[in-house]
Amino acid sequence: MIMDPDCWDDDQLHAEAARRGAAGARARELPVDYYRIGYRLSCPLPLDSRPQDFPAPIPGIPIYPWLVWIGWGLEERWAALHNAGAAETVLRELTGLAGWSTFVDDSDQAGLITASVALWLTRGLAAANGQARAELARTADRLITDSLLPRYRRERAEPPADDLRRLQNIRLIPLFTAGRLAAELDHPALPELRELADQAVSLWVRLRRDAGYTEGVGYDGYLIEHLLEWLAVTPDAAATEEIRSAALGWPATTVPGRPDLQVPLGDVEPEMTQWLTVIAAVAATEPGLADWCRTVPLRAFPSAALTRMLAWPEPDDGPALPVTGVRQPGAVALRTAGPGTTGEVLAAVATPRVEVGHLHHDAGQLVLGWRRPDLDLRSRLSAVPVRCGAGLHS
């Protein structure tokens, strides 16, 4: 997916949304790509019961998180249908979630599948009325009461051991997104969820600013996508500015010629594109960032990002985004100002300051990337990780 030299326009954006919506309308199965382990499964649509028949356990992983990828698949499907105007199909499938026995994850506690479902129950409740809304409200109440609250109420007796564990994405993502669902319902547990979520937001901002807390762009983007859900009902100026600053800096660590890819510092999964959704959200008020988005191939964006871009205001003649250098919590990068005639060159250095699971504890890792326009497209792109003092690594 090499970057097209011509930026896409609004007509192409609408055409891409229509293409995905048509594909979703034709689908009779939900494809689920477990790219980490090389499995590809499919689930019959609609998913009126919680999936539970999975392959044999993965060696070395007693409880594999099968439901995470199913949740991502549902999010992508429902967003694609929504963008194409298929609201009735989305509401019908959301109503079918009443057949799920529970909304906990594979380890029997609130997790990422809980967040995926809560995200779209919130969307459904905002769009539905009458009997359809009443049915969704019953499902949402059950998700919050039976699947979400037990995890956080257990923490009263067994709180997270330290601040880093309090900020684990698998803990905060369901809290933020199901917290917004509780606000939509005016659920009786909203005050306790609000207290937990607000504490987490304050801690996240403080540790990012004071200690360089990060899990890398991919996982930060995943967390922030759901943090935006909570901020939609409980605004926080400091968190909003931290998100804006992060989003403005992420383009500087993309691979030259591949603006849809982050350089390989820490756990970078090309399939985790939530950071592009966050950028699309921030770009609504940052014309320069919106212009940068138009250089990213449309097919690279998740449908949630298309939702954001379809709602952008009319283009404004703001300043261009200076994609030349950045100091992120876990990296420093310098790059040429633009493709020009001499190509693009990037140097990114890992500078992690916290020990979290998705970062390599190897401050000093260097990645060099370049794009030469004088060569054939297939040979233009390169990204070479270099471990200082240890030679080259492909």
N, C-alpha and C positions, 0 to 999 in steps of 0.2 A: 504494500500500500504506500507507494511513493507519493509524496506531496505533489499535487497538481500545481503548476505555476500560476494558474488562474484561480482566484478565490471564488468560493461558491456564493450564490446570491439567494434571495428569499424564495424565488421560484423553485430552485433546486432543493432548498430546505423543505418546502411543502411537498415536493415530489418524493423526497426520501421518507417523510412521515407517512405519506400515502402508500408507498411501496411496503413499508414494514407493517402497516395496518392491514393491507390486503393479505400479506403472508400470514399474519396472525389469525385473520378470519378464516383462512383455508385450513389452518393447522388442526389436526385431530389428535396430535400428541405434543407433549412438551419435551423437547430435546434438552438433555442435561449433560453438559460436558465436564466431567471430572478430570480436568486437564492435569492436575498434579499427579494422578495415579494412572493416567492413560485409559480411563473407562469413559464410555459414552452410553448413557441410558436414556430411556424415554418413558414418560408417564402418560397414560390415556387422559384426554381432556373430556370434560372438566374434572378438576381434582376435588371431588365432593367428599373425599375422605382423606385423612392424613396418610401420606405414603409411609409404608413401613416394611415392605418386602425388598430388602437390599441384598447385594452379594455377600459372600462370606467375609468375615473380618479381614482387614488389611494387616499383614504381618507387621508387628511392632506398633500398631495403633489400635489399642483395645476397643475404643469407641470412635469410629470414623464419622465426621460431621456431614453425613449425606444430605441432611436437610438444608444446610447452608446454600448449596448450589441449586436446590429446588426453589428455595426462596428467591434467589437471584433470577432464576428463570421466570418465575411468576411476576416479579417486579418488571422485568423487561417486556414480557408479554402484555401485561395490563397497561403499561405506559405506551406501548406501540399502538394498542387498540384505542386508548384514550386520545392519543394525538391524531388519529385518523377519524375521530368522531364516533367510534363504536361504543358509546357510553352504555347502551343497553346490554351489550355482551359482557362488559366489565361488571356491571351491577349484577347480572345473572350469575356470573362465576363467583363474585363475592358473596352473594346470598347462599351459594352452595357450600361455603365454608362452615355453615351450621352443622354439616355432617362430620366435621373434624372432631375427634374425641378429645384432643388437647392441642395446645399451640406451643408446647415446650420443645426444646431441641433434642438431639440424640442422647444427651446426658441427663435428660429429664429435668431441666430447669429452663427458665427464660433465657433465650439466646437469640441468635441472628435470624432464625426462621420466625421467631416471635415478632421481631422488628419488621421483617418483610411483610407479614400479614397485617400488622398494626398500621403500617404506612398506608396500605391501600384500603383498609377499613375506614381510616380517617378520610381518605379521598371519597370513598363511597358514601359515607354519612353526610358529607358536605354537598353531595350531588343528589341524593335520594330524598324522597318524601313519602308520606303515607305508610302503607304496609311494608314497603321495601325498606324504608328507613328503620321501622320498628324491628324488623328481622335482623338487620345489620347491627342495631344497637344491642340486641340480645347476644349476638355473637361477640361483639366487642366487649361487653360487660364480662362475659365468661373468660375471654382472653386475659383481661386485666385481673380479675378476681382469682381465677384458678391457675393461670399460667405465669403471670408476671409477678404479682405481689409476693408469693411464697419465697422467691429467691431473695428479695431485698429485706423481707422481714426476718429471714434467717440470719442476715448480717447483723441484726441487733445483738445476737449472742455470739456470732463468729464474724466480726468485721474484717475487712481486708487488712492484711498484715502491714502494708505501708502505702505511701501515696502512689507509687507506680502501679500497684495492684488495684488501687481505687480507680485508676485511669485506663485500665485494660479495655480495649475496644469492645470485647465481647460482653463486658459488664455494662458499659455506657450506652451502646447502640440501642438495645431494647428499652433501656430506661428513658432515653430522649424521645424515641419515636412512639412508644406506647404511652409515654407521658403526654405527648400531644393528643393521642387518642383519648386519654382520660379527660383532657381539657375539652375536647369536642363533645364528650358525653356529659361533662360536669359530674364525673364519677366521684363517689364519696371518698375514695382514696387519693383524690387529686392533691390535697394539702401535703400528705407525706411524700408523694412522688415529686411534688414541686420542691420540697425541702432538699431531697436527695439530688435532684437534677441541678438545682441552683448551686448547691455545694460543689458538685462535680464541675460545673462550668467555671466557677471561680478558681478552683484548684487547677484546672486545665490551663487557664489563662496565666496564672501565676507561675506554674512550672515551665511553660513554654518561654515566658519572658525571663525568668530568673535562672532556670537550670537547663534550657535548651531541650525541653521534652519534645520528643517526636518518635514516631514509628516508621518514618520514611514517607515519601509523598503518597505512595499507593494506599497505605493504611491510614495515614492522616486524612486523605480524601474520603475514604470510606466512613471514618468517624464523623468528619465535618458534615458530610451529606445528611447524616441523621441529627447532628447537633443543630443544623439549620431548621429542622422540624420543630425542635423545642424552642428555639429563638423566635419562631413565628408566633408563638403564644406568650413567651416570656422574654421580651427583648433584653439584651445586655450589650451596652455600647462597647465595652472592652473586648468581649468575645467577637463581636461583629468586626471590629477593626483588626483583630488578630487573624480572622478568616480572610478579610480583604488583603492584608499584607501577604499572607501565605499564597493566595491565588495569584496575585500579581507577580510573585517570584517563581512559581512553578514552571512557566514557559522557558525560563533560563536553563533548566536542567533537562530539557528534552533532547533527544538524539538529533543531530543535524540532519535535515531532510526528512525526519520522521517526527513531526510535532505531536503525534499521538502516543509516543513512547518516552518514558523517563529513562535516564541512564541507569545502568545496573549498580546502584549503591544500596546494599541491604536487600531485603526481599522485594523485588520489583516484579510484579506479575502483569504482563501486558493485558491479561483478561480483566484485571481490576481497574476499570476506567471511571470509578466514581469521582476521582479528582477532576475529570473533565466536566462532570455535572456541577461540581462546586465552582469551577471556573465559569461555566455558563451562567450560574446564578449571580456571581459577582459582576460579570460582564454587563448585566442589565444596567448598571450605573457607572460602568467604566468603558467608555467608547474605545479606548486603545486596546483593551483586553478583548472586546467584541471583534475588533478588526483582526486580532491574532487568531481568534477562534475560527474565522473564515478561511484561514490557511490550513486548518486541520481537515482531513478528508471527512465528509459527513458520515460515511459508514463506520468511522472509528468511534463516534459518539454513542454512548448508551441512549436509549430512548428517553430516559429521565432528563438528559441534557437537552434533547430536542424539545421537550416540553418547555424547558426554561427559555430556549432560544426562540420558539414560536411566540412567546409572550414578550420578547424584547420590544422596547419602544422604537420609534423611528430612528434610523441612524443619525448620530450627531458627529459633527466635525471636531472631535476632541483630539488631544495630543496622541501621537503614536506611542505604543508600549515600548519602552527602551529595554529590549531583551539583550542586554550586554553583560550583565553580571549580577550575582545575587549572593546574599549570606542567609542561608536557611538554617533552622535549628540543627540539622544534621549534615550540612554540606556547604561548601563554598564553590562557586562556579564563575568562570569568565568565558565569554564567547564573543565572536565578531558581531558587529551590529546588525548585519543582514546578509543575505546570499550574495548580492552584488555580482561582480565578475570573478572574484577570487575564491568564492565558495564560503562555507561556514566552518569555523573551527571552534571547538568546545574543550575546555579543561575543567573537570569537576573533581573535587577532593572531598572524601568523606571525613566528617568531623563529629562523630557521635559523642555525646557527653552523658548519656544515660544508658543503662543496661536493660534493654527491652528485647522481646523475642524476635522482632522482625528487622532488627539492625545487626549488622556484623560489627563486632567490637574491634574494629581495625582502623582507627583514625589514621589517616594518611593514605588510604587507598585512592589511587588516581585513575580517572577514566578520561581518555582522550578520544574525541570524536571529530569527524570532519566530513564535509560533502564537497566534492569537486565538480562544478558544472561543466568542466571541459571534457569529462569522461562520459561514457555511456551510462544511462540511468542505472543499469544493473550493477555498475561498479562504483557508483558515486558514494555509497553510504558505508561508513565504518564507525565502529566504536570499540576501542581496545582498552579493557581494564588493565591497569598496571599497579602491581603491589610494590610500593617503594622498597628497593633493596632486594626484590625477589624476582625481577625480570617480568616478562609478559605473560598474561593469562588470557586465553580466548574465552 
